[in-house]
Amino acid sequence: MPRHKLLPDSEVLDHALALMHARGPQALTFAALAAASGLAPATLVQRFGTKADLLRSALLHAWDRLERRTRELGAAAEPTPAGAVAFLSGLSEQYGGIDSYAEALLVLREDLLDPEVRKRGAAWRGLLTTELDRCLAGAPGAPPGIGEIVATYWQGTLLWWGFDPQEAVVDHVGRALTGFLTAVLELPAATTDPAPVDPARPAGPDRDSASPVSLTPPGARPR
């Protein structure tokens, strides 16, 4: 493999995360990353320092990516309960199947063991709940702190799906959150699943004209 001395750190760390998710955090070594990235092990050591430093850099890079994705999906989400469901369904796509979700939990263990990385998780929680509060603020009957309530329920939904992954994670999350919000906000039962968030969709009058209480996005069709 040719040596790519000018490969930016972000791309090198993408390779590092791919190794961790495919083979577990213990697979992230300078030798393995050299084989994946095409950079010499000595170059990687010069850039990232120790193996512990490399691991932390990879974990922080993962949080950078998650924050960007959260902001993209949040900007595209309708300010409605349906928008909140679509927002979290979009974030759930990253987990893929049960094998990749289980590997992600191994990476999460590394996040929890590092105080510096834990701070990024706490900051993301604030970003997530702010976006959910925005989506749900106009829903009648929404209690104070509804964003954090829904975020917590979403995480529990992912865990229970992991024990019985009979359907795609996005379908499971959409169905579970729709039922939860319908019950908590005392809304009419939804007739369709939430439409996925399109992060490329620009903000405009159509977004703001959606009903703040409906769980059926405008233009959604039954599957």
N, C-alpha and C positions, 0 to 999 in steps of 0.2 A: 504494500500500500504506500502511495507517495506521502511524503511528509508535508503537512500543511502548516508551516510555521506561522502563517498569518491568520490562522483560524481564530476568530474572536472567542473570548472567554465564554460568552453566552452559548455559543454552539458547542464548545467543549463540555459545558455543564449540562447541555441537553443530552449529550452522549452519556454523561455520568448518571443522569436520572433514568435514562433508558436502561442502563445496566442494573441499577438498583431495583427498578420495577420488574425487570425480567428475571433477575436471579437473586434478589435480596440485597440489602445494604452491605452484607459482608463481601459481595462480589466486586464492590468498588475498590479496586486497587490501581496503582499507577500503571502496572503492566496491562491490566484489562482495559483501562481507559486509553492507553497508548494504542492498543490494537484497534479499539473502536474509533478513535479520532484521527489516527494517522500521525500523531505527534510523538516525539521521542519521550520516553519516561523522564529523562533529565529536564526536558523543556517543561513538562507538567509539574515537576517538583519545583522548578524555578518560579513558575507562575503561582502555584497554590500552596507551597510550603509542605507541611506534614500531611499525612493521610487524614488526620482529624480535621485539619483546616480544609482539605478538599471536601470532606463529607459536609462540613458546615456550609461551605460555599454552594454545594449542590442543593442542600435543603433550603437555603435562603433564595436561591434562584427559582426553586419550585414555588415558593411563596410569591415571588415577583410575578410569575406566570399566572398564578391563581388570582392575584389581585387584579391583574389586567383583564382577565376573563370575567371576573365579577363586575368590574366597571363597565365592560362592553355589554354584557347581558343586562345589567341594571339600567343602562342608558336606553336600551331597546325595549324594556319591559313596560307594558301598559300600567298605568296607575290604578289598577283594579285587583281584586282577588285572583282573577284568572291570570293577570300579569305576574302576580307573585308565584303562582304555581308554575307558570312557564319559565320564569327566572330560575327557580330551584331545579326544575326538570333539566334545563340547559346545563346547569352546573353539575348535575348528576351524570351527564354523558361521559365525563372524564373517567368514571369508574369502569365502564365497559362491562365485561362478564365477571363472574364470581372469582375466577383466578386472579384477574388484575386487581379486583377489589381487595382480595386477601393480601396480595403483595403490597398494596398501598397501605394497609394497616401496619405492615412491618416497617415501612418508611415513617409512618406516623409515630411509631415507637421512638425512632431516632429524634424526631421533632420534640417529643415530650421530655427527652433526656437532656436536651440542651437549653439552658435558660435563655440564651440569646434568641434562639429560634422560637421558643415558646412565646416571646413577646410579639413575634410576627403573627402567630396564630391568634393572639388576643386582639391585635389590631384588625385582623381580617374579620373577626367576629363583629367588631364595631361597624365595619364597612357593610357587612352582610345585613345586619339588623337595620342599619340606616336605609338601605335599599328596600327592604321589606316593609319598614314603617311607611315609606313613601308610597308604596303600592297599596297599602291597606288603610292608610289614614282616613280615607273617605268612606270606608265601609261602615254602615250602621251597626252599632253594637260592638265595634272593635275595642277591646280593653286596652288600657295603658300597657306599653311594652309588648304589643302584639308581634312586632318584628322578631324579638328574641324568643317569644313563645313558639312561633312558627319555625324559626331556625332550629330550635331544640327538637321539635317534633320531627323535622326533616332528618336530622342526624339519627334519631331513633329509628325512623323508617328505613334508612339505609342499612342499619345494623340488622333489623329483623328480616329485611330482604336477603341479607347475606346468609341467614340460616335456612332460607327456603327460596332460592332463586329460580322460581318457576316461570317467571316472565322477565322481559327486559327491564333493567333497573329504571329506565326513564318512564316506562309504562306504569311500573309499580309506584314510583314516586308521584306521578301525576294523579293516579287514581286515589292513593292514600291521602295526599294533601288536599285534593278536591273534596273528599269526604270530610276531612277534618275541618276545613274552613266552612263548608256548608253547615256543619253542626255548630261550630263555635260562633259563627256570625249569624246563625239562624237564617240562612239564605234559602231560596228555593233550590231543590235538587237540580244539579247540572245535567244537561242533556248530552253534552259532548265532552271529550277530553280536551285539556288545554292545548292550544296550538303552540308549537315551539317558538321560542324567541328568535327573531332574526336580528343579530347585532348590527347588520348593515342597514336596517331600516331607519331612515331619518326621523327625528322628532318632528311633529307637525300637528295640525288641527285634528287629524283623524285619531291620533293617540288620545288627545284630551277629550274627545267627544264620546269615548267609550263609557258605558254605564259603570259607576263605581261599585255596584253591588253584584253585578252578574259574574258568574263563573264561566259563562259561555262567551269566548272572545268573538268580536264581530267578524262575520264571514266564516266562522268555523263550521265544518261539516262533520256529521257522524262518520266514524270509520266503517 
